[in-house]
Amino acid sequence: MNDNTQVSIDGVQQAEKIVYQYMQPSQLLHYQNLSELFGATVYVKHENQNMGGSFKIRGGINIMHQLKKEGVPGVITFSTGNHGISVAKSAQFFGLEAIIVVPKHNSPEKNQLIKDAGATLVEAGEHFEEAAAYGQKLQKKNQYRFIHAANEPHLIHGVGTEFTEILRQLPDIDVIILPIGGGSELAAAVTVFKALKPSVEIYAVQAEASKAAYLSWKKGEITQAENKTFAGGFATGAGFDLTFDIYKDHLTDFILLSEEELMEGIACAFTYTHNVAEGAGGSTLIACRKIADRIKGKNVVLQMSGANESADRYLMALNKYLR
């Protein structure tokens, strides 16, 4: 069991001093069309527009800063894409070597982004968990620091800067809807809002086809499940203990979406915001539709977590839902 007291609002506020040396705050935009559709005042937090195409760059920057200070020569991690892209780009900022292990048949576009950032890409295993196990074995053969995809306090603190930003941009926020895979973002949101504005309602979204985090939340203990979603941001087969310990008692509710609904979310993100969103990135729009009766009249933030969807999947979604 990890000690979740390592994660704190102080850690997030310290991370702001590091993160903003390398990136600007992301946009929080009000959308009148979505507001009319859902009967609420709807904003989108555009983490899809960050470097690397997702919110994860925040955590990558903060943890690489810490490891550079410790004299670590390089890092190794496992990923289906966005976490690996973040680690690769952040390691490049700080002059550290990086090895990223991805599953076989991973998104070619995400693999290319990892390689473009100067990291060594290793393909191993049929899914996320097998890639993780191979990465841990590989780490034992060298002196690099193994970075977990979620169970890292410095990573969570970096991600938390998104939510202190939101409180500055929209002090009157009532509701936030967030996708969850490993849970670093959900844990960061709980850490910030619990400390600074505990009245905020936090809804988590996950794929029905990869619902380990949902089952863990329902049962109150870490649970494994099938991991079959196409959406890399959701593609985990087990809950992670550090992040789970932080968010398990602080969610308003959990929303599951089918693969078809995730595809529709990609098209909806384009239709209503003219943004490219991956499966997890567009999921919050569909989740908002499903709970529209619960959020009427409230200030609602939908987080668009990432933009790194394959071209084929993106075109498939647009062709199906924009006819």
N, C-alpha and C positions, 0 to 999 in steps of 0.2 A: 504493500500500500504506500503510495506516495504521500508526502506531507504537503497538503494543499495550503498550509500557512506560508509556504514559500512564495505564493502568489498574492499580491496585495495591490491596493490602489497606489501606494507609494512607488512600487515597482513600475507601474504604468506611467506615472508622472515622471519618473526618472528616464524611462524609455523615450518620452517625447523629446528630450534633449538630444538623443542620438538619432532617432528616426527622421526628424525634420532637417537634419544636415544633408539628407540624401533624397528626400521627396517632399512634395507639397501636400497639404490636406486635400483629400478627394472631394468632389462636388457632392452636395446634398441639394437635389433639385425638386421643386414642387411640380407635380403634374396634374393639371386641371382635368384632363381626360380620365385619368385613373381615379381622381377624387370623385368625379361625377359617377363613374362606374360602380364604385364601392360605397358611396355615401359617407366618406370620411375625407379628411384632409391628408392626402397621400404624398409622401416624398420618397425619392429613391436615393440611396447612398451608393454612389458609383465607384465602388472598389474595382470594378471591371476596367476602369481607365488608368489604374496604377501601372507602374513599371512591372513587367512580367505578367500583366493582365489579371491580377487578383489581389485580394487583401493580404495574402501571405507574405508579400515583400516586407511588410512592417515587422513581422516576427523574425524574418531572416536577417534583416539589418541589425536588429537589437542583439540577437544571439551571436552573430559574427563579430560584432563589436566586443562583446564580452570574451569570446574565445581568442580574438587577436591579442587582447590584453594579457591573457593567460599564456601566450606563446605557443598555442596549438598550431602545428604546421599545415593541417588540412582536416577536412571533414568528410564523413560518409553518411548517406541517408537513403531512405527508400521512399518511393512516391509513385502516384499515378499521373503526376504532372505538375500541378500548381505549387505544391510544397517543394518539389525538386527544382522547378524553375526559380523559386524564391531563394533557395539555398545556393544554387549555382550563381545567380546574379549577385547575391550578397557576398558570397565568398570572393568573387571577382573584385568587388569594391575594396575589400580588405586584404587582397593579395594572398588569399588562402587557396590551396588546392581543394577540389571537391570531386567526389565520386557519388553518382546518383544511380541507385538501382531501381529499375522499373520492371513491371511485369512484361512478359512476352506479349506481343500484339497490342502494346500500349499505343496511344494516339501518336501517329508519326509527327503531327504538328507540334505536340508538346515535347516529344523527344528532340526535335530539331531546335526548339527554343532552349532546351537544357544544354545542348551541344554548342549553340551559338554563344552562350554565356561562358564558354571555356571549360565546362565541367567534363569529366569522363563519364560516359553513359554506359551502364551495364544492364543488359536485359536478362532477367532470370525469373523463373516461376510463372505459373499460369494466372495468378491473381495477387492482390495487394499483400496478403499475409505471407505468401511464399517469397515474394520479393523482399519483404521485411526480414524474414528468417535468413535469406541469403546475404543480405546486407550486414547482419550481425555477425555471420561467419566470416565474411570478408574483412570486417573491421579488426577481427582478432589477428589478422595477418600483417597489419601495419599499425602505425602509431596515431592514426587519425582519430578524431573524436566522432563517435557515433551520435547522430542527432535524431531523436525520435520525432515522429510527425506531429505529436501533440503533447506528450508528457515532458515538456520543457518549460520551466518557469520564465526564462528570459524570452522565449518565443511568445508565450502567452502575454507577457507584459508589452511586447512590441505590438502585437495584434490589438491590445487594449487601447492603443492610441486612436483607433477608429472611433471608439465610443466616447472618449473625452472630446474628440472633435465634434461628434454629433450633439453633445450637450452644449457646446459653444454655438453651434450652428442653429440648433432648435431646442432652446431651453425648455419649451413646453411640450416636449415629446411625451406621448401617452403609451404608445405601443411600438415594439420593434419585432420584425419577423426575420429570422436568420436560418440559413441552411446549416446542416451539421453533418460532418463526416467523422473526423477524429475528435472534434469538439473544442479545439483551441479557441475558436472565435466565440462560441457559446460561453465557455469558461471566462473569457476576457470580458464579454458583455456583462455577465453576472457580477464579476469583480467590480467593474466600474459603476454599474447602476445600483448595486446593493449599497455601495459606499456613498454615492453622490445623488442618486435619485431613485430610491427603492420603490416608488410608486409605478415605475415603468413596467408594463406587461411584456413579457418575453415569450414569444412563440418560436418553437423549433420546427424545422421542416426536414424531412428525410424521405428517401426513396423507399417505397414498399418492397422493392426487390433487394434492398440492402438496408435492413432496419435494425441492425444490432444496437445502435444507440437508443432507439425507441424502446426496444424490448428491455434493455438495461434500465431505462427510466421507469418503465411500467413495473418491473419486478423489484426495483430497488437494489439491484446487484449487477455486476458486469456479466453480460450475456453474449454469446456468439450467435450468428445467424448466417444464412446464405448471403452471398455477395455477388449479385448478378446484374446490377444496374449498369446502364451505359454511361451514366453521369459520373465522371471521375471524382467530382467534389463530394460525392456520397459514398464512394466505393470502399467501404471498410466492413469487415466481417466480424468485428468485435468492438465493444466499448473500451475506452482507455481510462485507466483508473484515476489519474490525476485530474483530468478534465471532468470526468464523471462525478468525482467527489465534490467538485466546485458547483456544478450546475444542477445536480440531481434534485435538490430541494427548492429550486428557485425559478422553475418554469411555470408559466401560466398554462400552457398546453403544448402538445406535440401533434403535428400534422403530417400524415403520410400521403405521398403522391405516387400514382402509377407511372409506368414508363411513358404511356401516351400523354399523361398530364405534363410530364417533364418536357416532352417534345413540344407540346402546346405552349409551355412557358417560354421556350426559345423564340417562338414566333410572336408571342405577346410582347416580349421585351422589344423586339424590332418594331412591332406595330405601334405600341404606345409610347416608346421612348427613343426609337430610332437608334438603339444600341445593339451591339453584338453581345450576346450572353450565352454562356455554356448552360448545360442542363441544370446544375445547381444554381447558377446565377439567375436564371429566369424563374426558378421554382417559387420564389416568394410572391410573385404576381398571382400565380394560381392558388397558392396557399391563402393569400389575402381574399381572393374570391370565395374560397370555401368557408371563411369565417366572417364574411361581410356583415352578417347580422350582429356580430359581437363587437364590432369596432365602429359602428356608425357614430358620426360626430366627433371622432377622436383624431388626434394628430398621429399619423401612422408612418413609420419608416420601414421601407422594404429594402433590404440589403441586396445589391446585385454583386455577388461575390467574385465572379470571374468571367472572362471573355474567351477562354481558350478551348473552344469547341472545334471539332474537326470540320473541315469545309463540307464534306459529304453529309455529315449529320445536320449541319446548319441548313444546307440547301434542302434536305429531306423535310425538315420541320417547316420551312417556309413554303415549300411546294404543297405540303399537306394542309396547312392551316391558313394560308393566305389565298386560297383559290376563290 
